[in-house]
Amino acid sequence: MQSVKKKIILVIFFFIIFGGGFWIGKTSVVCEVCPPQDVDFSLFWQTLEKLEEKYVKPGTLNTQEMIYGAISGMVKSLEDPYTVFFSPDETKKFLEDVSGRFEGVGMEIGIRKEKLQVIAPLEGTPAQEAGLRAGDIIVKVEDTRTIDITIEEAVSLIRGPKGTEVTLSVLRNDWDSSKEFKIKRAVIEIPSLKWEIKEENIAYINLYHFSEKADSDFSKAALQILNSPAEKIILDLRNNPGGYLEISQDIAGWFLEKGNVVVVEDFRNSEEDILYKAEGNAKLSSYPIIVLINQGSASAAEILAAALRDNRGVKLVGETSFGKGCVQELVSLRDNSSLKVTVANWLTPERKQISEEGLEPDIRVEITEEDYAQDRDPQLEKAIEIIRGME
């Protein structure tokens, strides 16, 4: 991956971690000894000393791992699931994950209301084929309960070499008890999108995620749409867990006039917010459009949906989106450890918070168990019904 300076929206593609958004490769100089003046660290050193002096199995003590654990605990006390300390090995895995090819089950996970949740199973992956859905709560991974687990700890438990299996205990809204899903891991390579013509003049674009490849793939699709009989567009962002901010901004540039605000970056202690604006050719800006969202629509998907709604009054159809809109910075520490720390929030062009709240659909349509069983899609059907009457 080329982008040591790219901002990306944290998405844990299972085991690509995209999602609220972060910067990779910003190196910070860490002083040798620079404790806050009003903090007494003697308790820490005294505890370490007493463990080394009294612990019943002295041969099992690994002082460096204990220090890593202490740092992890300090960071975890912030109760921000996206601010995380990585040891050198964890840093290496993290950077491999965001490179775009990984081995696992193929889903994004997140923590919402203190529960480990499936944000979205990714298209064509073992997670999707096993029947996992956006909104499923993962109660256990193998024999490990997920109460108080971090995202990174969950990722470490669920990921693994292709061909191996992992068992997840999952709870769904309308279930009385959890059910087990045994999933075989595989090499995950995610398609970026597909599109087709529906009802002779409706271009239906299913955008799976905002990967680096999605920009060129969307450009090709847009040119094909411009040369097709399509007169209207349905943009499906359901189960799209996000990706690169720049890709979301570039795709927005096909639908919005140049200079329209796509998203606002709200930093702490900043006098002025940073505005990201559409910079594209706006060649699809005259097309009537409907956007589909659900609880698996997160981060970059929410940014694009909100930008179209706030700038063009585009209707959102489906269910409330996930609500992931925070910006992380990956800070390099000594010995190749790192700290992924939340530094800002994303706001919609109308300056509404995305994190935790998500986007409310203009037309709410639920998909029932019966719909799934009968392979029906009432959300798409409603979008087609609405767009038929649009000019």
One Martini backbone bead per residue (centre of mass of N, CA, C, O) as a GRO file, in nm:
protein
  391
    1MET     BB    1   0.095   0.036   0.023
    2GLN     BB    2   0.138   0.382  -0.037
    3SER     BB    3  -0.021   0.529   0.216
    4VAL     BB    4   0.136   0.698   0.463
    5LYS     BB    5  -0.085   0.963   0.428
    6LYS     BB    6  -0.350   0.829   0.445
    7LYS     BB    7  -0.688   0.856   0.482
    8ILE     BB    8  -0.887   0.633   0.672
    9ILE     BB    9  -1.173   0.447   0.718
   10LEU     BB   10  -1.253   0.253   0.947
   11VAL     BB   11  -1.221  -0.091   0.848
   12ILE     BB   12  -1.301  -0.420   0.940
   13PHE     BB   13  -1.248  -0.643   0.702
   14PHE     BB   14  -1.165  -0.876   0.815
   15PHE     BB   15  -0.896  -0.766   0.856
   16ILE     BB   16  -0.971  -0.507   0.781
   17ILE     BB   17  -0.907  -0.187   0.911
   18PHE     BB   18  -1.145   0.018   0.902
   19GLY     BB   19  -1.362   0.297   0.951
   20GLY     BB   20  -1.341   0.590   1.105
   21GLY     BB   21  -1.041   0.660   1.055
   22PHE     BB   22  -0.695   0.694   0.937
   23TRP     BB   23  -0.352   0.738   0.993
   24ILE     BB   24  -0.057   0.644   0.830
   25GLY     BB   25   0.285   0.693   0.939
   26LYS     BB   26   0.296   0.875   1.180
   27THR     BB   27   0.571   1.002   1.337
   28SER     BB   28   0.671   0.992   1.674
   29VAL     BB   29   0.840   1.147   1.926
   30VAL     BB   30   0.970   0.978   2.208
   31CYS     BB   31   1.046   1.028   2.510
   32GLU     BB   32   1.216   0.882   2.753
   33VAL     BB   33   1.119   1.098   2.992
   34CYS     BB   34   0.757   1.216   3.022
   35PRO     BB   35   0.593   1.271   3.274
   36PRO     BB   36   0.359   1.389   3.439
   37GLN     BB   37   0.396   1.600   3.708
   38ASP     BB   38   0.113   1.485   3.867
   39VAL     BB   39   0.240   1.188   3.845
   40ASP     BB   40   0.265   0.873   4.016
   41PHE     BB   41   0.470   0.582   3.925
   42SER     BB   42   0.540   0.402   4.177
   43LEU     BB   43   0.313   0.189   4.172
   44PHE     BB   44   0.398   0.044   3.920
   45TRP     BB   45   0.688  -0.039   4.012
   46GLN     BB   46   0.600  -0.182   4.270
   47THR     BB   47   0.428  -0.402   4.136
   48LEU     BB   48   0.648  -0.522   3.960
   49GLU     BB   49   0.837  -0.593   4.191
   50LYS     BB   50   0.639  -0.786   4.348
   51LEU     BB   51   0.602  -0.990   4.126
   52GLU     BB   52   0.906  -1.068   4.103
   53GLU     BB   53   0.920  -1.152   4.414
   54LYS     BB   54   0.622  -1.337   4.458
   55TYR     BB   55   0.556  -1.499   4.227
   56VAL     BB   56   0.503  -1.842   4.185
   57LYS     BB   57   0.599  -1.803   3.858
   58PRO     BB   58   0.881  -1.663   3.761
   59GLY     BB   59   0.934  -1.806   3.476
   60THR     BB   60   0.666  -1.655   3.337
   61LEU     BB   61   0.787  -1.384   3.333
   62ASN     BB   62   0.723  -1.091   3.115
   63THR     BB   63   0.804  -0.775   3.124
   64GLN     BB   64   0.727  -0.666   2.843
   65GLU     BB   65   0.437  -0.782   2.838
   66MET     BB   66   0.345  -0.633   3.094
   67ILE     BB   67   0.378  -0.350   2.977
   68TYR     BB   68   0.190  -0.382   2.741
   69GLY     BB   69  -0.056  -0.447   2.921
   70ALA     BB   70  -0.057  -0.177   3.072
   71ILE     BB   71  -0.100   0.002   2.827
   72SER     BB   72  -0.361  -0.126   2.731
   73GLY     BB   73  -0.520  -0.060   2.989
   74MET     BB   74  -0.496   0.245   2.970
   75VAL     BB   75  -0.640   0.273   2.696
   76LYS     BB   76  -0.903   0.113   2.771
   77SER     BB   77  -1.005   0.327   2.991
   78LEU     BB   78  -1.140   0.519   2.769
   79GLU     BB   79  -1.373   0.365   2.611
   80ASP     BB   80  -1.240   0.333   2.312
   81PRO     BB   81  -1.253   0.107   2.051
   82TYR     BB   82  -1.040   0.290   1.853
   83THR     BB   83  -0.836   0.298   2.094
   84VAL     BB   84  -0.507   0.149   2.043
   85PHE     BB   85  -0.264  -0.080   2.139
   86PHE     BB   86   0.041  -0.190   1.971
   87SER     BB   87   0.240  -0.418   1.929
   88PRO     BB   88   0.467  -0.519   1.713
   89ASP     BB   89   0.299  -0.760   1.608
   90GLU     BB   90   0.029  -0.604   1.580
   91THR     BB   91   0.131  -0.394   1.384
   92LYS     BB   92   0.201  -0.586   1.155
   93LYS     BB   93  -0.086  -0.698   1.117
   94PHE     BB   94  -0.229  -0.433   1.061
   95LEU     BB   95  -0.067  -0.357   0.803
   96GLU     BB   96  -0.155  -0.610   0.651
   97ASP     BB   97  -0.461  -0.563   0.654
   98VAL     BB   98  -0.452  -0.276   0.493
   99SER     BB   99  -0.340  -0.403   0.214
  100GLY     BB  100  -0.609  -0.609   0.112
  101ARG     BB  101  -0.507  -0.902   0.218
  102PHE     BB  102  -0.670  -1.189   0.371
  103GLU     BB  103  -0.737  -1.409   0.653
  104GLY     BB  104  -1.077  -1.535   0.698
  105VAL     BB  105  -1.437  -1.458   0.697
  106GLY     BB  106  -1.558  -1.173   0.604
  107MET     BB  107  -1.586  -0.913   0.821
  108GLU     BB  108  -1.731  -0.661   1.002
  109ILE     BB  109  -1.650  -0.518   1.317
  110GLY     BB  110  -1.805  -0.397   1.629
  111ILE     BB  111  -1.878  -0.159   1.891
  112ARG     BB  112  -2.211  -0.161   2.043
  113LYS     BB  113  -2.321  -0.112   2.337
  114GLU     BB  114  -2.091  -0.318   2.443
  115LYS     BB  115  -2.110  -0.489   2.169
  116LEU     BB  116  -2.038  -0.743   1.956
  117GLN     BB  117  -2.062  -0.666   1.605
  118VAL     BB  118  -2.203  -0.701   1.299
  119ILE     BB  119  -2.180  -0.491   1.038
  120ALA     BB  120  -2.055  -0.676   0.785
  121PRO     BB  121  -2.083  -0.892   0.545
  122LEU     BB  122  -1.901  -0.990   0.281
  123GLU     BB  123  -1.885  -1.039  -0.037
  124GLY     BB  124  -1.833  -1.377  -0.093
  125THR     BB  125  -1.803  -1.490   0.198
  126PRO     BB  126  -1.812  -1.700   0.462
  127ALA     BB  127  -1.999  -1.521   0.633
  128GLN     BB  128  -2.225  -1.498   0.426
  129GLU     BB  129  -2.263  -1.806   0.366
  130ALA     BB  130  -2.339  -1.869   0.678
  131GLY     BB  131  -2.558  -1.614   0.759
  132LEU     BB  132  -2.458  -1.355   0.833
  133ARG     BB  133  -2.553  -1.035   0.984
  134ALA     BB  134  -2.639  -0.738   1.026
  135GLY     BB  135  -2.642  -0.706   1.392
  136ASP     BB  136  -2.502  -0.927   1.497
  137ILE     BB  137  -2.421  -1.091   1.801
  138ILE     BB  138  -2.117  -1.170   1.957
  139VAL     BB  139  -2.077  -1.378   2.231
  140LYS     BB  140  -1.874  -1.599   2.102
  141VAL     BB  141  -1.532  -1.727   2.069
  142GLU     BB  142  -1.568  -2.010   2.111
  143ASP     BB  143  -1.490  -1.987   2.465
  144THR     BB  144  -1.500  -1.671   2.432
  145ARG     BB  145  -1.611  -1.406   2.575
  146THR     BB  146  -1.715  -1.058   2.470
  147ILE     BB  147  -1.689  -0.922   2.725
  148ASP     BB  148  -1.477  -0.649   2.708
  149ILE     BB  149  -1.384  -0.662   2.427
  150THR     BB  150  -1.185  -0.596   2.176
  151ILE     BB  151  -1.149  -0.574   1.850
  152GLU     BB  152  -0.861  -0.691   1.833
  153GLU     BB  153  -0.919  -0.945   2.000
  154ALA     BB  154  -1.135  -1.055   1.811
  155VAL     BB  155  -0.968  -1.071   1.557
  156SER     BB  156  -0.754  -1.268   1.672
  157LEU     BB  157  -0.964  -1.501   1.717
  158ILE     BB  158  -1.098  -1.519   1.420
  159ARG     BB  159  -0.858  -1.528   1.281
  160GLY     BB  160  -0.686  -1.720   1.014
  161PRO     BB  161  -0.611  -1.974   0.844
  162LYS     BB  162  -0.681  -2.124   0.580
  163GLY     BB  163  -0.916  -2.398   0.649
  164THR     BB  164  -0.997  -2.308   0.909
  165GLU     BB  165  -1.191  -2.296   1.213
  166VAL     BB  166  -1.477  -2.107   1.347
  167THR     BB  167  -1.673  -2.041   1.643
  168LEU     BB  168  -1.988  -1.872   1.664
  169SER     BB  169  -2.183  -1.695   1.894
  170VAL     BB  170  -2.519  -1.591   1.806
  171LEU     BB  171  -2.728  -1.294   1.825
  172ARG     BB  172  -3.063  -1.215   1.748
  173ASN     BB  173  -3.327  -1.019   1.786
  174ASP     BB  174  -3.548  -1.278   1.726
  175TRP     BB  175  -3.397  -1.441   1.943
  176ASP     BB  176  -3.381  -1.634   2.239
  177SER     BB  177  -3.103  -1.756   2.139
  178SER     BB  178  -2.812  -1.868   2.065
  179LYS     BB  179  -2.600  -1.945   1.780
  180GLU     BB  180  -2.403  -2.156   1.586
  181PHE     BB  181  -2.106  -2.076   1.383
  182LYS     BB  182  -1.933  -2.257   1.139
  183ILE     BB  183  -1.624  -2.130   0.999
  184LYS     BB  184  -1.435  -2.115   0.711
  185ARG     BB  185  -1.148  -2.007   0.627
  186ALA     BB  186  -1.011  -1.748   0.400
  187VAL     BB  187  -0.931  -1.585   0.128
  188ILE     BB  188  -0.978  -1.231   0.102
  189GLU     BB  189  -1.159  -1.095  -0.183
  190ILE     BB  190  -1.301  -0.788  -0.265
  191PRO     BB  191  -1.538  -0.657  -0.426
  192SER     BB  192  -1.654  -0.332  -0.509
  193LEU     BB  193  -1.869  -0.387  -0.757
  194LYS     BB  194  -2.204  -0.365  -0.908
  195TRP     BB  195  -2.404  -0.352  -1.218
  196GLU     BB  196  -2.745  -0.270  -1.344
  197ILE     BB  197  -3.036  -0.302  -1.528
  198LYS     BB  198  -3.360  -0.174  -1.439
  199GLU     BB  199  -3.643  -0.128  -1.602
  200GLU     BB  200  -3.453  -0.003  -1.856
  201ASN     BB  201  -3.369   0.292  -1.662
  202ILE     BB  202  -3.218   0.154  -1.407
  203ALA     BB  203  -2.939   0.206  -1.213
  204TYR     BB  204  -2.779  -0.056  -1.029
  205ILE     BB  205  -2.566   0.009  -0.747
  206ASN     BB  206  -2.330  -0.207  -0.583
  207LEU     BB  207  -2.147  -0.096  -0.305
  208TYR     BB  208  -1.924  -0.262  -0.096
  209HIS     BB  209  -1.661  -0.067  -0.101
  210PHE     BB  210  -1.373   0.170  -0.024
  211SER     BB  211  -1.146   0.093  -0.204
  212GLU     BB  212  -0.889   0.157  -0.407
  213LYS     BB  213  -1.043   0.016  -0.656
  214ALA     BB  214  -1.324   0.168  -0.655
  215ASP     BB  215  -1.259   0.415  -0.823
  216SER     BB  216  -1.210   0.279  -1.103
  217ASP     BB  217  -1.469   0.108  -1.104
  218PHE     BB  218  -1.666   0.347  -1.092
  219SER     BB  219  -1.576   0.494  -1.346
  220LYS     BB  220  -1.652   0.269  -1.541
  221ALA     BB  221  -1.950   0.251  -1.461
  222ALA     BB  222  -2.028   0.547  -1.522
  223LEU     BB  223  -1.964   0.538  -1.825
  224GLN     BB  224  -2.165   0.313  -1.888
  225ILE     BB  225  -2.417   0.465  -1.790
  226LEU     BB  226  -2.391   0.712  -1.984
  227ASN     BB  227  -2.411   0.477  -2.233
  228SER     BB  228  -2.696   0.417  -2.139
  229PRO     BB  229  -3.049   0.397  -2.069
  230ALA     BB  230  -3.007   0.541  -1.818
  231GLU     BB  231  -3.201   0.782  -1.586
  232LYS     BB  232  -3.151   0.626  -1.315
  233ILE     BB  233  -3.052   0.580  -0.953
  234ILE     BB  234  -2.939   0.307  -0.750
  235LEU     BB  235  -2.771   0.320  -0.434
  236ASP     BB  236  -2.603   0.052  -0.272
  237LEU     BB  237  -2.499   0.064   0.093
  238ARG     BB  238  -2.538  -0.205   0.197
  239ASN     BB  239  -2.298  -0.354   0.378
  240ASN     BB  240  -2.104  -0.098   0.390
  241PRO     BB  241  -1.804  -0.045   0.587
  242GLY     BB  242  -1.612   0.118   0.389
  243GLY     BB  243  -1.294   0.320   0.384
  244TYR     BB  244  -1.178   0.549   0.191
  245LEU     BB  245  -1.215   0.879   0.189
  246GLU     BB  246  -1.121   0.952  -0.101
  247ILE     BB  247  -1.322   0.766  -0.244
  248SER     BB  248  -1.580   0.897  -0.144
  249GLN     BB  249  -1.512   1.174  -0.262
  250ASP     BB  250  -1.485   1.087  -0.560
  251ILE     BB  251  -1.771   0.967  -0.594
  252ALA     BB  252  -1.924   1.224  -0.516
  253GLY     BB  253  -1.817   1.384  -0.777
  254TRP     BB  254  -2.039   1.251  -0.969
  255PHE     BB  255  -2.306   1.380  -0.798
  256LEU     BB  256  -2.158   1.655  -0.737
  257GLU     BB  257  -2.083   1.962  -0.717
  258LYS     BB  258  -1.835   2.157  -0.724
  259GLY     BB  259  -1.781   2.230  -0.367
  260ASN     BB  260  -1.927   2.038  -0.224
  261VAL     BB  261  -1.987   1.903   0.075
  262VAL     BB  262  -1.903   1.588   0.215
  263VAL     BB  263  -1.718   1.652   0.480
  264VAL     BB  264  -1.649   1.695   0.832
  265GLU     BB  265  -1.363   1.781   1.030
  266ASP     BB  266  -1.355   1.735   1.392
  267PHE     BB  267  -1.139   1.880   1.599
  268ARG     BB  268  -0.971   1.924   1.866
  269ASN     BB  269  -0.900   2.248   1.940
  270SER     BB  270  -1.035   2.368   1.679
  271GLU     BB  271  -1.120   2.650   1.509
  272GLU     BB  272  -1.127   2.478   1.236
  273ASP     BB  273  -1.272   2.303   1.017
  274ILE     BB  274  -1.257   2.039   0.784
  275LEU     BB  275  -1.319   2.044   0.435
  276TYR     BB  276  -1.473   1.815   0.213
  277LYS     BB  277  -1.481   1.824  -0.141
  278ALA     BB  278  -1.602   1.823  -0.440
  279GLU     BB  279  -1.392   1.727  -0.754
  280GLY     BB  280  -1.554   1.646  -0.989
  281ASN     BB  281  -1.773   1.618  -1.285
  282ALA     BB  282  -2.092   1.571  -1.228
  283LYS     BB  283  -2.232   1.358  -1.444
  284LEU     BB  284  -2.464   1.246  -1.215
  285SER     BB  285  -2.632   1.504  -1.105
  286SER     BB  286  -2.907   1.466  -1.294
  287TYR     BB  287  -2.978   1.211  -1.153
  288PRO     BB  288  -3.194   1.035  -1.016
  289ILE     BB  289  -3.184   0.932  -0.657
  290ILE     BB  290  -3.133   0.637  -0.455
  291VAL     BB  291  -3.061   0.528  -0.115
  292LEU     BB  292  -2.926   0.243   0.042
  293ILE     BB  293  -2.968   0.141   0.389
  294ASN     BB  294  -2.808   0.003   0.688
  295GLN     BB  295  -2.649  -0.136   0.968
  296GLY     BB  296  -2.397  -0.194   0.750
  297SER     BB  297  -2.361   0.110   0.723
  298ALA     BB  298  -2.035   0.267   0.714
  299SER     BB  299  -1.873   0.550   0.724
  300ALA     BB  300  -1.821   0.606   0.406
  301ALA     BB  301  -2.118   0.539   0.347
  302GLU     BB  302  -2.233   0.764   0.530
  303ILE     BB  303  -2.096   1.000   0.393
  304LEU     BB  304  -2.225   0.969   0.112
  305ALA     BB  305  -2.522   0.970   0.196
  306ALA     BB  306  -2.515   1.250   0.339
  307ALA     BB  307  -2.417   1.417   0.098
  308LEU     BB  308  -2.665   1.359  -0.084
  309ARG     BB  309  -2.879   1.459   0.111
  310ASP     BB  310  -2.771   1.754   0.184
  311ASN     BB  311  -2.725   1.854  -0.127
  312ARG     BB  312  -2.993   1.689  -0.287
  313GLY     BB  313  -3.224   1.534  -0.126
  314VAL     BB  314  -3.173   1.245  -0.091
  315LYS     BB  315  -3.317   0.943  -0.045
  316LEU     BB  316  -3.344   0.720   0.231
  317VAL     BB  317  -3.347   0.359   0.231
  318GLY     BB  318  -3.442   0.157   0.524
  319GLU     BB  319  -3.199   0.168   0.774
  320THR     BB  320  -3.017   0.235   1.026
  321SER     BB  321  -2.711   0.311   1.061
  322PHE     BB  322  -2.435   0.246   1.247
  323GLY     BB  323  -2.220   0.474   1.347
  324LYS     BB  324  -1.919   0.566   1.194
  325GLY     BB  325  -1.723   0.880   1.281
  326CYS     BB  326  -1.401   0.835   1.327
  327VAL     BB  327  -1.063   0.949   1.378
  328GLN     BB  328  -0.751   0.802   1.310
  329GLU     BB  329  -0.416   0.774   1.446
  330LEU     BB  330  -0.102   0.640   1.357
  331VAL     BB  331   0.142   0.593   1.607
  332SER     BB  332   0.474   0.576   1.639
  333LEU     BB  333   0.676   0.376   1.839
  334ARG     BB  334   0.880   0.229   2.013
  335ASP     BB  335   0.969  -0.089   1.897
  336ASN     BB  336   0.715  -0.090   1.683
  337SER     BB  337   0.501   0.032   1.811
  338SER     BB  338   0.148   0.146   1.858
  339LEU     BB  339  -0.105   0.416   1.817
  340LYS     BB  340  -0.456   0.418   1.799
  341VAL     BB  341  -0.610   0.742   1.775
  342THR     BB  342  -0.856   0.951   1.853
  343VAL     BB  343  -0.893   1.293   1.689
  344ALA     BB  344  -1.184   1.276   1.542
  345ASN     BB  345  -1.480   1.383   1.364
  346TRP     BB  346  -1.753   1.319   1.171
  347LEU     BB  347  -1.948   1.535   0.963
  348THR     BB  348  -2.192   1.648   0.813
  349PRO     BB  349  -2.269   1.907   0.613
  350GLU     BB  350  -2.485   1.977   0.861
  351ARG     BB  351  -2.331   1.897   1.130
  352LYS     BB  352  -2.377   1.593   1.194
  353GLN     BB  353  -2.355   1.324   1.374
  354ILE     BB  354  -2.243   0.984   1.328
  355SER     BB  355  -2.160   0.878   1.577
  356GLU     BB  356  -2.384   0.632   1.711
  357GLU     BB  357  -2.635   0.741   1.537
  358GLY     BB  358  -2.646   0.776   1.247
  359LEU     BB  359  -2.874   0.717   0.980
  360GLU     BB  360  -3.186   0.814   0.890
  361PRO     BB  361  -3.438   0.717   0.718
  362ASP     BB  362  -3.694   0.833   0.519
  363ILE     BB  363  -3.755   0.524   0.443
  364ARG     BB  364  -3.879   0.266   0.625
  365VAL     BB  365  -3.738  -0.074   0.579
  366GLU     BB  366  -3.787  -0.399   0.653
  367ILE     BB  367  -3.634  -0.723   0.706
  368THR     BB  368  -3.745  -1.033   0.725
  369GLU     BB  369  -3.729  -1.363   0.771
  370GLU     BB  370  -3.917  -1.423   0.534
  371ASP     BB  371  -3.762  -1.265   0.325
  372TYR     BB  372  -3.507  -1.431   0.341
  373ALA     BB  373  -3.637  -1.708   0.278
  374GLN     BB  374  -3.769  -1.577  -0.007
  375ASP     BB  375  -3.574  -1.373  -0.141
  376ARG     BB  376  -3.649  -1.082  -0.044
  377ASP     BB  377  -3.650  -0.706  -0.134
  378PRO     BB  378  -3.817  -0.442  -0.004
  379GLN     BB  379  -3.612  -0.212  -0.032
  380LEU     BB  380  -3.569  -0.224  -0.336
  381GLU     BB  381  -3.866  -0.209  -0.414
  382LYS     BB  382  -3.910   0.076  -0.296
  383ALA     BB  383  -3.700   0.223  -0.464
  384ILE     BB  384  -3.831   0.162  -0.736
  385GLU     BB  385  -4.105   0.288  -0.678
  386ILE     BB  386  -4.000   0.577  -0.631
  387ILE     BB  387  -3.822   0.623  -0.895
  388ARG     BB  388  -4.042   0.603  -1.110
  389GLY     BB  389  -4.162   0.905  -1.020
  390MET     BB  390  -3.896   1.028  -1.117
  391GLU     BB  391  -3.728   1.323  -1.297
   0.00000   0.00000   0.00000
